[in-house]
């Protein structure tokens, strides 16, 4: 019998990872090359299901039926050898906790719901994305882990002679450091492999004049435009189109920052567009440690971060020459235009400028724009999506700074 694994969202992980978790289970986050679910599926074969918050279950999965024993994994947990060892140590009814938050549990769904468990102590904490900024902090390591797992015993497509390579094509263990999938195009690019591997996905393209550094992941159908400067630690998900100067940034997929401007230490959801000349600060002028808006705490939380750029929810747009202060958090469906810096937290479904002020975006207007944007990729914004965003609209109204 195939074992069952449920990737669940705890109240804490869902709340701490807003606005990105408004529209997807946490295990559907992309970090490294793959999503968290894809990593688990590759490392621990089983029958997988999501167990997200209530309003996402119509799209991503319903609670399990029956009384059989299953493995429950918090979607924020990243798979590695230590986590797999902890899972092997779990007897039925045992749980791994982070404070009061469950991370791993083996047993029946009813016992999981009722917290009928016995804690399993660990010598060291599990690796996980507890806050949104953990995504870019852990991304260089995750790109490297995914790269060597994904490319083992596979042969890369050849690299065109029009390119310049800095560093070695193999590491000290003889593992390849550059992998180009079928259909990808790389011409006239400088690729630096000295600090990490570079992965170029199926049918992706890096245009001439670009300089890129590993670790880097450009996923399926992604595009790096002419003359771009891409530093290490960047992941560009499927169909992302990027340009300008980007450093240690994760874009989940279907989002664009196609023109000049700076973006660093940032996380961008899906279906976002960052206009020409947009610049986002990732360092405070006084070099003090950064505070970031936290939805779960409903306040700005102190961090130990020196560098943090924007955290941007799905379907958010930034017009030409917009500017963002350090660690700005933009919710879902935000539309910013005009001069000046907006506040460092802009609630979901807000539209306007720092000088003229902001107003609410109607649900009808949001649905119309989302339908047009997704339609350009021949994807359909359907009734299930509409119901999810209507619920997000309702919930987000309570998250005003």
Secondary structure, DSSP 8 states (H G I E B T S, - for coil): ---EEEEE--HHHHHHTTTGGGSS-GGG-B-SSSBHHHHHHHHS-SEEEEE--GGGHHHH-----SS--EEEEETTB---HHHHHHHHT--TTEEEEETTEEEEEEE-HHHHHTT--EE---SS---B--STHHHHHHHHHHHHHHHHHHHTT-------TTSEEES-SB-TTS-BSEEE-TT-EE-S-EEE-SSS-EEE-TT-EE-TT-EEESSEEE-TT-EE-TT-EE-TTEEE-TT-EE-SEEEEEEEEES-EE-SS-EEEEEEEEES-EE-TT-EE--S-TT----EEEETTTTEEEE---S----EE-TT-EE-TT-EE-TT-EE-TT-EE-SSSB--SEE-TTEEEETTTEEEE--HHHHHHHHHHHHHTTT----HHHHHHHHHHHHHHTT---
